[in-house]
Amino acid sequence: MKTRIAARILGRVQGVGFRPTVYRYATELGLAGFVRNDSQGVAIEVEGDEEVVGQFFSELTLHPPRQAQIADIKTQVLPAAGYNGFQVVESQPTESAQLAIPPDLALCDDCLREVRGSGDRRFRYAFTNCTNCGPRFTIIRDLPYDRARTSMADFTMCPACEHEYHEPRNRRFEAQPNACPVCGPNLVLQTAGGTGLTEKPVEAAQRLLQRGRIVAVKGLGGYHLACDAFSAEIVARLRSRKNRPGKPFAVMFRDLAELKRHCVVSEAEEAELLSAARPIVVLRRAANSMLARNISPDTDTIGAFLPYTPVHHLLLEAFPALVMTSANVTDEPIVSKEAELDRIFGGIADAALFHDREIVHKCDDSVIRVVNGQRQFLRRGRGYVPGALRIAEGSPAVLAVGGELKNTFCVVRDGQAYPSQHIGDLKDFQTLEYFQGEIDEWHRLLRTRPVVIAHDLHPEYLSTKYAQRLADVKLVGVQHHHAHIASVMAEHGLHEPVIGVALDGTGYGPDGTVWGGEFMVADREDFERVAHFKLYPLPGGDKAVEEPWRMATSVMFTEELPVHHRGAALIERMIAADFHVPLTSSAGRLFDAVGAILGLGNVANYEAEVAIRLEAAANPAITDSYSIEIMGRPRPWIVNFGPAIRELVAERKAGVPTSVIAAKFHNTVAAAVLQVCRYIRGQRGLNVVALSGGVFQNELLFKRTVELLQSRLFKVFTNTAVPVNDGGLALGQAAVALARTTASGRSKCA
């Protein structure tokens, strides 16, 4: 019996070779009809024998294109139309965009073979791509995703590329960035103050790098700064020019075999390295690695990744590895346009290898780590953005503007949350402009106009001030650490109350103190603070973040221990006079204090530098811990680390190795988390724990905490789709705003 089925496919189904796959399956099965992109996804009509049509949809569901993610298939039976053959028809844009915007994809193996194949017409062509790879999000100007709505519209295809583009059986069918040396983008090498070189620019860039120069290289979402990864002198020069004294640099390796010579790689880490996203993966440095030590001076880890564009593959033919770090001055947005090159030209980069295809959306490399077999984002960007998460069945349009540092925003439409790429620290004016402009672009792309704006409670955050300037919207203020916990709940579909543990740097507390070591009973709508770390004075406010010796002095003074630092008298006077010393429960500041007490640094040149050294110093084989006490029963309980501080100071005086003391402190914090969670379980009957906050980027602490909780049969969840740091705040803010906007009654946590 003949049948005709109309289907709408939703999800990540554009820019991933979905229509060619549909065409191939339909024609192989002898079905008639059509397929097209529209602003909701992919629309299909197939007509033929009922059993064969069923086989078609089964094949499509079980074997979609490699990079596709089908969220839903909606079908409808229609009267026969008498179609002749199967066709791919033109897209039909509408005002209602419901599709998932495709992320950028790493160069596929088929295209890499062409780039390396001397007889191929794309031999050594730096912009080779197909439906399985290449730029997507970073070149999109509008939706649906068609060439005319990307920056590839600036390039007219030659007859050979045009044929590939229109031939459904070709793997470049409807590959929007399709190009070749005849008709596509081209590379140029320009030296600072010199003229552009178009003849063999890659080879010229290689010669400069071999001579110790620093070269800016234009990638998918912005420029990298590249230099020799084996020369400590050249790496030091890059650090000096970039004003980045200690923060680690990423290293791009020629291939996986070369990477494994310098890094220890697990099976899960290898899968991440080879994924189409090609993120930077934080790996253990191999003992025999000859990489310059000052690439990552404070840790034994390397942020490693593999080439993901033809330019990278070509450039690395001459090198086993290159430093590849974001091209910017510290705290500024990544450079993505040639007009911005003056920010890095001469002062940082000696030359620039760039091309004439516009980057529409800046997008930094994603940075991840694999912990306990799970992906943990440190920065979410290229390769994953703008992937969506379903956090509700339906919803009003919501914008969550995130925090001040590591800012991301999040747009919610019809229950789908779209977390943005990493924006950066909004204290920088250029980053703030980028934040505002990118929000406008996302609303235009997604055809949304928010009616609810979620923001942090901190009145001085620039993201909060931005939200408060918007008219005709409902504002929802969300406490910083509640947002952290809500982000975990949104990711994992949790709605019932959980035990939330947020260990963080700093966040605005409604009681006028600076929060950061928090235990709460929380659902998406509300929370109750049931315990927190002991409060210590924060001398100079944010200045104590930059100078951990201040926090060490504060902790020692509070615990009535002698302080031997030339600035101690000033801090003691500030505390005694209650002058500019807000109280803080911050876990991050406690780690800073202990690091400074152990002599691991008095000043932080980058965020959490001393705490990172503390983790690196710890011997993971040590299982002992120090004493703590839980005070203030009934709630809120106070987790008092005073006994631990006194014990570790005594051990330091006694000559106990720093590696032992650092490990015992980590174990102490993990044990404290377990103890408080057991108290809460005993009183509330809750067994689900959500862990979030930037301090859980500390791998040793995170592992120990999860191990202890699971050993006592707690069910533990943490962030795996957005960063555990403030880069995940916007998702949590959005979830809270949705819960409060659609709440049918009183929160279960109230």
C-alpha positions in Angstrom: 0.0 0.0 0.0 1.3 3.5 -1.0 1.7 6.2 1.7 2.9 9.8 1.9 4.5 11.0 5.1 5.5 14.6 5.9 8.1 14.9 8.6 9.8 17.7 10.5 13.2 16.9 12.0 14.3 19.1 14.9 17.8 19.3 16.5 21.3 19.8 15.1 20.3 19.0 11.5 21.6 21.8 9.4 25.2 22.1 8.3 25.9 18.5 9.1 25.1 16.8 5.8 21.5 15.9 6.7 19.8 16.6 3.4 22.3 14.6 1.3 21.8 11.7 3.7 18.0 11.9 3.3 18.4 12.1 -0.4 20.7 9.1 -0.5 18.4 6.9 1.6 15.3 8.0 -0.3 16.8 7.4 -3.8 18.3 4.1 -2.8 14.9 2.9 -1.6 13.1 4.2 -4.7 11.0 6.8 -2.8 9.7 10.1 -4.2 9.3 13.5 -2.5 11.6 16.2 -1.3 13.8 17.5 1.5 14.6 21.1 2.4 15.9 23.2 5.3 13.7 25.8 6.9 13.9 27.9 10.0 12.6 25.1 12.2 14.9 22.3 11.1 14.6 19.9 8.1 11.3 19.3 6.3 10.8 16.0 4.5 8.0 14.5 2.4 8.4 10.9 1.2 6.0 8.9 -0.9 6.1 5.2 -1.7 5.3 1.7 -0.4 4.3 1.9 3.3 6.9 -0.7 4.4 9.7 1.0 2.4 8.8 4.4 3.9 9.0 2.8 7.4 12.4 1.4 6.4 13.5 4.9 5.3 12.6 6.5 8.7 14.2 3.6 10.6 17.5 4.0 8.6 17.4 7.8 9.1 16.9 7.4 12.9 19.4 4.7 13.4 22.1 6.1 11.1 21.9 9.9 10.8 24.9 11.9 9.6 27.9 11.7 11.9 27.5 15.2 13.4 23.7 15.3 13.5 21.8 15.3 16.7 18.1 14.5 16.2 16.0 16.1 19.0 12.6 15.1 17.6 10.8 13.7 14.5 7.2 14.9 14.0 5.3 13.0 11.3 2.0 13.4 9.6 0.2 11.1 7.1 -1.0 13.0 4.0 -2.9 12.1 0.8 -0.8 10.9 -2.1 0.7 13.7 -4.2 2.1 11.7 -7.1 5.7 13.0 -6.8 8.1 12.0 -9.5 11.5 11.3 -8.1 13.1 12.8 -5.0 14.5 16.3 -4.8 16.4 18.7 -2.6 14.6 22.0 -2.7 15.5 25.5 -1.7 15.3 26.6 2.0 12.3 28.6 3.2 13.2 31.2 5.9 10.5 32.2 8.3 10.2 34.5 11.3 10.2 31.6 13.7 13.6 30.0 14.0 13.5 26.7 16.0 16.6 24.9 14.6 19.8 24.2 16.3 22.7 26.3 14.9 25.6 23.9 14.0 28.9 24.3 15.7 32.3 24.5 13.9 33.6 21.0 13.0 37.3 19.9 12.8 38.7 18.9 9.4 37.5 15.4 8.5 39.9 12.6 7.3 38.5 12.7 3.7 39.3 16.4 3.4 42.7 15.9 5.0 43.6 13.3 2.5 42.8 15.7 -0.3 44.9 18.5 1.3 47.8 16.0 1.4 47.2 14.4 -1.9 49.5 15.9 -4.5 47.2 15.0 -7.4 44.1 16.5 -5.9 42.8 19.9 -7.0 42.7 20.9 -3.3 46.2 19.9 -2.6 47.6 22.2 0.2 44.4 24.3 0.0 43.9 25.9 3.4 40.1 26.1 3.2 39.1 22.6 2.2 35.9 21.4 3.8 32.8 19.3 3.2 29.4 18.6 4.8 31.3 16.7 7.6 33.6 19.4 8.6 34.6 23.1 8.5 33.3 26.4 9.8 29.6 26.7 10.8 28.7 29.0 13.7 31.6 31.3 13.3 30.5 32.2 9.7 26.7 32.4 10.2 25.1 35.8 9.5 21.5 34.6 9.6 19.3 31.5 9.6 18.5 29.1 8.0 22.0 28.0 7.4 22.6 28.6 3.7 25.7 30.0 1.9 24.0 33.3 1.2 23.5 33.8 4.9 27.2 33.2 5.8 30.4 35.0 5.2 31.1 32.6 2.3 28.5 34.6 0.4 31.5 36.9 -0.4 33.0 34.1 -2.6 31.4 33.0 -5.9 31.9 29.3 -6.6 33.8 28.2 -9.7 32.0 25.6 -12.1 33.7 22.7 -10.4 32.7 23.7 -6.9 29.2 24.6 -8.2 28.8 21.1 -9.5 29.8 19.5 -6.2 27.5 21.8 -4.3 24.5 20.9 -6.4 25.2 17.1 -6.8 23.2 15.3 -4.0 25.5 12.3 -4.2 28.6 14.4 -3.6 29.9 14.8 0.0 30.1 18.6 -0.7 26.4 18.8 -1.7 25.1 21.9 0.0 28.4 22.3 1.9 28.0 26.0 2.5 31.7 26.9 3.0 32.6 24.8 -0.1 35.6 26.3 -2.0 38.8 25.6 -3.8 42.0 27.5 -4.8 40.2 28.9 -7.8 37.3 30.5 -6.1 37.7 30.5 -2.3 39.4 32.4 0.4 43.2 32.9 0.3 46.0 33.2 2.8 48.2 36.2 3.3 51.3 36.5 5.4 52.1 40.0 6.6 55.0 41.1 8.8 54.7 44.0 11.2 55.1 47.1 9.2 55.6 45.1 6.0 53.5 44.2 2.9 51.3 41.1 2.5 52.9 38.0 0.9 50.5 35.7 -1.0 53.1 33.4 -2.6 53.5 30.3 -0.3 52.5 32.2 2.9 52.4 29.0 5.0 56.0 28.2 4.2 57.0 31.8 4.9 55.2 31.6 8.3 57.1 28.3 9.0 60.4 30.0 8.3 59.6 32.8 10.7 58.6 30.4 13.5 61.8 28.4 12.9 63.7 31.7 13.5 62.0 32.2 16.8 59.4 34.7 15.7 55.8 34.9 17.1 53.1 34.6 14.4 49.4 35.4 14.7 47.4 32.7 12.9 43.8 33.2 11.9 41.7 30.2 12.8 37.9 29.6 12.9 36.8 31.8 15.8 39.8 34.1 16.0 43.5 34.4 15.9 46.1 32.3 17.8 49.6 33.4 18.8 52.0 30.7 17.6 55.6 30.1 18.6 58.1 27.3 19.2 56.9 25.1 22.1 60.4 23.7 22.9 62.2 27.0 23.5 61.8 28.4 27.0 63.4 31.7 25.7 60.8 32.2 23.0 57.9 31.2 25.4 59.2 33.7 27.9 59.2 36.4 25.2 55.6 35.6 24.4 54.7 35.8 28.1 56.4 39.2 28.4 54.7 40.6 25.3 51.3 39.2 26.1 51.6 40.3 29.8 50.8 36.8 30.9 53.5 35.9 33.5 52.3 32.4 34.6 49.0 31.3 33.2 49.4 28.1 31.1 49.6 28.2 27.3 47.9 25.6 25.1 50.0 23.5 22.8 48.9 22.2 19.4 50.6 18.9 18.4 51.1 17.7 14.8 49.2 14.5 15.4 48.1 12.1 18.2 51.3 10.1 18.1 53.4 13.3 18.7 51.0 14.4 21.5 51.4 11.0 23.2 55.2 11.6 23.4 54.6 14.5 25.6 51.4 13.8 27.5 49.8 10.9 29.3 46.5 10.2 27.6 43.6 8.0 28.8 41.1 6.3 26.4 38.4 8.9 27.4 40.9 11.8 26.9 41.9 10.4 23.5 38.2 10.3 22.4 37.8 14.0 23.4 41.0 15.0 21.5 39.8 13.2 18.3 36.2 14.4 18.5 34.9 16.8 15.8 35.0 19.5 18.5 38.8 19.2 18.8 38.9 20.9 22.2 42.0 21.7 24.3 42.2 18.8 26.8 44.2 19.3 30.0 46.5 16.3 30.3 49.4 15.1 32.5 52.8 16.0 31.2 54.9 13.0 30.3 58.0 12.6 32.5 60.3 12.7 29.4 58.6 15.6 27.6 61.0 18.2 26.1 58.4 20.9 25.9 59.5 24.2 27.5 58.7 24.1 31.2 57.4 27.6 31.3 54.5 26.7 29.0 52.8 25.6 32.3 55.1 26.7 35.1 52.8 26.0 38.0 51.5 22.5 37.2 52.5 19.2 35.6 49.7 19.5 33.1 49.6 20.6 29.5 46.5 22.0 27.6 46.9 19.9 24.5 45.0 19.8 21.3 45.2 18.7 17.7 45.0 20.6 14.4 41.4 21.3 13.4 41.7 23.4 10.2 43.8 22.8 7.1 45.9 25.8 8.0 46.9 24.2 11.2 47.7 20.9 9.5 49.9 22.6 6.9 51.7 24.8 9.4 52.5 21.9 11.7 54.1 19.8 8.9 57.3 21.6 9.9 56.9 21.3 13.7 56.1 18.5 16.2 54.2 21.1 18.3 53.6 24.8 18.6 52.3 27.0 21.3 48.8 28.1 20.2 47.3 30.6 22.6 44.4 33.1 22.1 45.6 36.2 20.3 44.8 39.0 22.7 46.2 41.2 25.4 45.4 39.8 28.8 41.6 40.1 29.7 40.7 41.5 26.2 38.6 39.6 23.7 40.3 37.4 21.2 41.3 39.2 18.0 39.1 38.0 15.0 39.3 40.8 12.4 42.1 42.2 10.5 41.0 45.7 11.7 41.9 44.5 15.2 45.4 43.3 14.4 46.9 46.6 15.5 46.2 45.4 19.1 48.7 42.6 18.8 50.9 43.6 15.7 54.4 44.7 16.6 53.8 44.6 20.3 53.1 40.9 20.5 53.1 39.3 17.1 56.0 39.7 14.6 53.7 38.6 11.7 50.2 37.5 10.9 49.0 34.6 8.7 45.4 35.6 7.8 42.7 35.1 5.2 39.9 37.0 3.6 37.0 35.0 5.0 35.2 37.0 7.7 34.8 35.6 11.2 31.3 36.6 12.1 31.3 35.3 15.7 34.4 35.3 17.9 34.7 31.9 19.5 37.7 30.8 21.7 38.8 27.2 21.8 37.0 25.0 24.3 39.0 23.8 27.2 38.0 20.6 29.0 39.3 18.0 31.4 38.3 14.4 31.9 37.6 13.6 35.6 36.3 10.3 36.8 35.6 9.5 33.2 33.4 12.5 32.7 34.0 15.7 30.6 34.4 18.8 32.7 34.4 22.2 30.9 36.9 24.8 32.0 35.8 27.0 29.0 33.0 26.2 26.5 33.5 27.6 23.0 34.4 26.4 19.6 33.0 23.0 18.7 30.3 23.0 21.2 28.6 26.4 20.9 25.8 27.0 20.2 24.6 23.5 21.2 21.3 23.7 23.1 20.1 21.9 26.3 16.4 21.3 26.9 15.6 22.6 30.4 11.8 22.9 30.2 9.0 21.6 28.0 8.1 25.1 27.0 8.9 28.6 28.2 8.8 32.3 27.6 11.8 33.9 26.1 14.5 34.3 28.7 17.9 36.0 28.7 20.4 35.2 31.5 23.3 37.6 31.5 25.8 35.6 33.7 28.4 37.0 36.1 31.3 39.4 35.9 34.2 37.0 35.4 34.4 34.2 32.8 31.1 35.6 31.5 28.7 33.7 29.3 25.1 34.5 28.7 22.2 32.2 27.9 19.2 32.6 25.7 16.1 30.3 26.4 13.5 29.8 23.7 10.6 27.2 23.9 12.4 25.4 26.7 15.7 25.1 24.9 18.6 26.8 26.6 21.4 28.2 24.4 24.5 28.9 26.5 26.8 31.4 24.6 30.5 31.0 23.9 33.0 32.2 26.5 32.8 36.0 26.6 35.4 36.9 29.2 35.8 39.4 32.1 33.4 42.2 31.7 35.6 44.7 33.6 37.4 45.2 30.2 35.5 47.7 28.1 36.1 45.9 24.9 34.8 42.6 26.4 31.7 44.5 27.6 31.1 45.8 24.1 31.5 42.2 22.7 29.1 40.9 25.3 26.4 43.5 24.4 26.9 43.0 20.6 26.8 39.2 20.8 23.6 39.2 22.8 22.0 41.3 20.1 23.2 38.9 17.4 21.9 35.8 19.2 18.5 37.4 19.6 18.5 38.2 15.9 19.6 34.7 14.9 17.2 32.9 17.2 14.3 35.3 16.5 13.8 36.0 20.2 12.9 39.0 22.3 13.3 38.2 26.0 10.4 39.0 28.4 12.4 37.8 31.4 16.0 38.8 32.2 17.9 36.8 34.9 21.0 38.4 36.5 23.3 38.1 39.5 22.4 39.8 42.8 25.6 41.8 42.8 24.6 45.4 42.1 28.0 46.4 40.7 28.4 43.6 38.2 28.3 45.2 34.7 26.1 42.3 33.6 23.6 43.3 36.3 23.7 46.9 35.3 23.1 45.9 31.6 20.0 43.9 32.6 18.7 46.8 34.7 18.9 49.1 31.7 16.6 47.0 29.6 13.0 48.1 29.3 9.7 46.1 29.2 11.1 43.0 30.8 10.7 41.2 34.1 13.9 41.2 36.1 14.8 38.1 38.2 17.8 38.4 40.5 19.5 35.1 41.3 21.9 34.5 44.1 25.3 33.5 42.7 25.7 30.1 44.3 22.1 29.2 43.9 22.7 29.7 40.1 25.7 27.3 40.3 23.6 24.6 41.9 20.6 25.3 39.5 23.0 24.9 36.5 23.7 21.3 37.6 20.0 20.7 38.1 19.1 22.1 34.7 21.8 19.9 33.0 20.6 16.7 34.6 16.9 17.3 34.6 16.6 17.5 38.4 13.5 19.2 39.8 13.2 17.9 43.4 15.2 19.5 46.2 18.9 18.6 46.3 21.8 19.2 48.7 23.8 21.9 46.9 27.5 22.3 47.6 28.9 25.5 46.0 32.6 26.0 46.6 33.6 29.1 44.8 35.8 32.3 44.9 33.4 35.1 45.7 29.7 35.7 45.3 27.3 38.4 46.6 25.5 37.2 49.7 22.1 38.7 50.6 23.3 39.1 54.2 26.0 41.5 53.2 28.9 39.1 53.4 30.9 37.6 50.5 29.8 34.0 50.0 31.8 31.1 48.6 31.8 28.0 50.8 28.1 27.2 50.7 25.8 24.3 51.6 22.2 24.7 50.6 19.0 22.8 50.2 17.9 23.9 46.8 15.4 23.4 44.0 15.3 25.4 40.8 13.0 28.1 42.3 14.6 28.8 45.7 17.2 27.7 48.3 17.9 27.6 52.0 21.5 28.2 53.2 22.0 25.5 55.8 25.7 25.7 56.3 28.8 27.6 55.2 32.5 27.9 55.8 33.7 30.0 58.7 33.8 33.7 57.9 37.1 35.5 57.7 37.9 39.2 57.0 38.7 39.9 53.3 41.4 42.6 53.6 41.0 45.2 50.9 38.1 43.3 49.2 39.2 42.3 45.6 42.8 43.2 46.5 42.9 40.1 48.6 42.2 38.0 45.5 45.2 39.5 43.8 47.4 39.3 46.9 46.8 36.0 48.8 49.2 37.0 51.5 46.5 39.3 52.8 44.1 36.4 53.2 46.8 34.3 54.9 47.4 37.2 57.3 43.6 37.5 58.0 43.2 33.7 58.7 46.3 33.6 60.9 45.3 36.7 62.8 41.7 35.4 63.3 43.1 32.1 64.6 45.5 33.9 66.9 48.6 32.6 65.2 51.7 34.7 64.8 52.2 36.3 61.3 55.6 37.0 59.8 54.9 39.2 56.8 56.0 42.9 56.4 52.4 43.9 55.6 50.8 42.0 58.6 50.6 45.1 60.9 48.6 47.0 58.2 46.2 44.1 57.8 45.8 43.7 61.5 45.0 47.4 61.9 42.4 47.2 59.1 40.7 44.2 60.8 40.8 45.9 64.2 39.3 49.0 62.7 36.8 47.1 60.6 38.1 49.1 57.6 37.4 47.7 54.1 37.4 44.1 55.4 34.1 42.5 54.3 33.6 39.0 55.8 33.8 36.0 53.5 33.0 32.3 53.6 34.9 31.8 50.3 36.4 28.4 49.7 38.7 29.9 47.1 40.1 32.5 49.5 40.7 29.7 52.1 42.8 27.8 49.5 44.6 31.0 48.6 45.4 31.6 52.3 46.7 28.0 52.9 48.9 28.3 49.7 50.4 31.5 50.9 50.9 30.1 54.4 52.9 27.2 52.8 55.1 29.7 50.9 53.6 28.9 47.5 53.2 32.6 46.6 52.1 35.9 48.0 50.8 37.5 44.8 48.6 35.9 42.1 49.5 36.9 38.5 46.4 35.1 37.2 43.3 33.8 38.9 43.8 31.2 41.6 47.5 30.9 40.8 48.5 30.2 44.4 45.6 27.7 44.9 46.7 26.0 41.7 50.2 25.6 43.0 48.7 24.2 46.2 47.0 21.5 44.3 50.1 20.8 42.2 52.1 20.4 45.4 49.8 17.9 47.0 50.8 14.2 47.1 47.7 12.3 46.1 48.9 9.2 47.9 48.3 10.9 51.3 44.9 10.0 52.8 45.2 11.7 56.2 43.4 14.9 57.1 43.2 17.6 59.7 40.6 18.4 62.3 37.6 20.6 61.8 34.5 21.4 63.9 30.9 22.0 62.9 29.5 24.8 65.0 26.2 26.7 65.3 23.6 23.9 65.7 20.8 24.3 64.9 21.3 25.7 61.4 23.1 27.5 59.8 26.1 25.3 60.7 29.5 26.8 60.5 32.3 24.7 59.1 35.3 25.8 61.2 38.7 25.1 59.7 40.5 26.9 62.6 41.7 23.5 64.1 43.0 22.5 60.6 44.9 25.8 60.2 46.6 25.5 63.6 47.6 21.8 62.9 49.0 22.5 59.5 51.0 25.6 60.7 52.4 23.4 63.5 53.4 20.7 60.9 55.0 23.3 58.7 57.1 24.5 61.7 58.0 20.9 62.4 59.3 20.4 58.8 56.6 18.2 57.5 56.9 18.3 53.6 54.6 20.7 51.8 53.4 17.9 49.6 52.0 16.1 52.7 50.4 19.3 54.2 48.8 20.3 50.9 47.3 16.9 50.5 46.0 16.7 54.0 44.3 20.1 53.6 42.6 18.9 50.4 41.4 15.8 52.2 40.1 18.0 55.1 37.9 20.1 52.8 36.5 16.9 51.1 35.8 15.4 54.5 34.1 18.5 55.7 31.8 18.4 52.6 30.9 14.8 53.5 30.2 15.6 57.1 27.8 18.5 56.4 26.0 16.5 53.6 25.5 13.6 56.1 24.0 16.1 58.6 21.6 17.4 56.0 20.6 14.0 54.9 19.9 13.1 58.5 17.6 16.0 58.9 16.0 16.3 55.5 16.2 12.8 54.1 17.9 14.1 50.9 20.4 11.8 49.1 21.2 13.8 45.9 24.2 16.1 46.0 24.9 18.8 43.3 28.5 20.0 43.3 29.4 23.2 41.5 31.6 26.4 41.7 35.1 27.3 40.5 36.9 25.6 43.4 35.8 22.2 42.0 38.1 22.8 39.1 40.6 21.5 41.6 40.8 18.0 40.3 42.2 16.5 43.5 39.5 18.1 45.7 36.8 17.1 43.2 37.9 13.5 43.0 38.2 13.1 46.8 34.9 14.8 47.4 33.0 12.6 44.9 34.8 9.4 46.3 33.8 10.2 49.8 30.2 11.1 49.0 29.7 8.0 46.8 31.3 5.8 49.5 28.4 6.9 51.8 25.9 6.1 49.0 25.1 9.7 48.0 24.1 10.2 44.4 26.4 12.9 43.0 25.9 15.3 40.1 28.1 18.0 38.7 28.4 20.2 35.6 29.3 18.3 32.4 27.6 20.5 29.7 28.7 23.9 30.9 31.7 25.0 33.0 31.7 24.3 36.7 33.1 27.8 37.2 31.3 31.1 36.5 31.0 30.2 32.9 28.0 28.0 33.9 26.2 30.7 35.9 24.0 31.9 33.1 22.4 28.5 32.6 21.6 28.3 36.3 20.2 31.8 36.3 18.0 30.9 33.3 16.7 27.8 35.1 15.9 29.8 38.3 14.1 32.5 36.3 12.0 30.0 34.4 11.1 28.2 37.6 10.0 31.4 39.3 8.2 32.7 36.3 6.2 29.5 35.8 5.9 28.5 39.5 2.5 27.1 40.5 3.1 27.3 44.2 5.5 27.7 47.0 9.0 26.4 46.6 9.7 23.0 48.3 12.8 24.6 49.8 11.0 27.5 51.6 
